[in-house]
Amino acid sequence: MISTAKRHELTLLAAGQPWLPVLLLAGQAAKPLRKVPRLGWFVGDPLVARQIYNDATHFSIVSEGAVGHWWAQVIGDWVDDLFEGPGHNALRAKSRDLFAAKYTDALVQRVMGPALKEISNDLAAGKTVDIAERARVLVGRSVSDLVGMEPGDIAGIFGLPGTDDPDEPFRVLFDHVEELVNLGLGTMASTALDPDAVARARTLARQLATSVPAAYERADTDTTLGRCRELGLELEHASGLAILMAVAGTDTLASAMTRMVALLHDSDGHRGLLAAPERTPDAVRETLRVTSPAYLVGRSVTAPVEIAGRRLVPGDHVKILTWSINNAVGDFDIHRDYIPATRQLWFGGGRHLCLGAQLVHSELTALLEALTVTGRPWEIVERRYRRKVFIPTYQVLKIRLS
Ligand code: HEM
């Protein structure tokens, strides 16, 4: 029988994109890989997924069908070098320590600390807190650091009227990035964007990068762009990386945060966690496994290759079904130990392994600590799923302490 937690997860996926749960559940049968007419190869096996991630000779992230192709249309062909050429090697080498745990923990305390404290205080005072709304603000705060925008910059760039609400600029920044991410809707068969979408995406990306040059010049070394400068990244790379980080780490992170709170409640894991706080890293890992916000990762074949007995030819599209692979292991369970087969496939693999993985861990851990500090479990008083979004999530998730 399907668990309550799983039922909510599948309904949430369907609200985002109606065909998504069908595809992702059917994808669990795509083992090791299966060809679907017009769409390409679907991969439902962790070993084959890792083999593809590690094979830069036959698989590309910048050809049609993969995310780099989408990006090249938005910010220019130089992205090819940022993603795949020698520029990518240099970028990864220089940014190796950009998100070391010591730095990400400090970043989270600096940009989110007071907002997290407010959540703890509100819950302790018996108030109802909308975690979905809070997650958008928390992530907006995190993104403002990645792109070097102060609240005043956000108000100026996006024409925000004067407001007394200190969270409003961060909501606006979140919505801005989400609009850019949602332009990815409908790119399942092809990553070629129509001219209107390209024009809109370029405007959104340009606005997002507005503050980067000044922040790169002047920002303190405890900010992300200040660190990029110190680590020797050139301005052009820091600028491209800032947009990339914002887009990669906005909806995915807010989705993981909100769904984590719902999953813990729906599986009764919150009570288990309160009894055994040392299980926090397991709760975070299980959240990422079960939600797998980057549910599908694309690659294109650039040279003939045989994988698991199948012959793939140049031009073929490959879709690694991250969600399907990770969820084949079983339901959300904070008592589940590390699974060697899936490792951390929710963050991809090989040379493009998520750059923000440590930041994600620090942010999810900090949110969990803010929720459990009172020592009491929570109940959900209202939930609504967000409709028509590239990365499915909750629109509303109101909780209060039991
Ligand atoms: C739960 C949240 C997140 C998930 C599930 C996630 C997942 C992923 C995945 C699957 C990839 C590989 C894509 C591919 O191979 O085509 C990736 C790449 C990337 N992620 Fe994340 N990500 C998350 C949050 C973040 C955050 C917060 C940042 C910002 C610091 C970030 C920055 C990046 C960057 C820059 C890349 C590209 C790396 C490269 O091409 O070398 N991500 N992410």
Residues whose N, C-alpha, C, O or C-beta is under 5 A from the ligand:
A	BS01	HEM	V67 L244 M245 A248 G249 T252 L253 A256 P293 A294 V297 G298 L345 W346 F347 G348 R351 H352 L353 C354 L355 G356 L359 V360
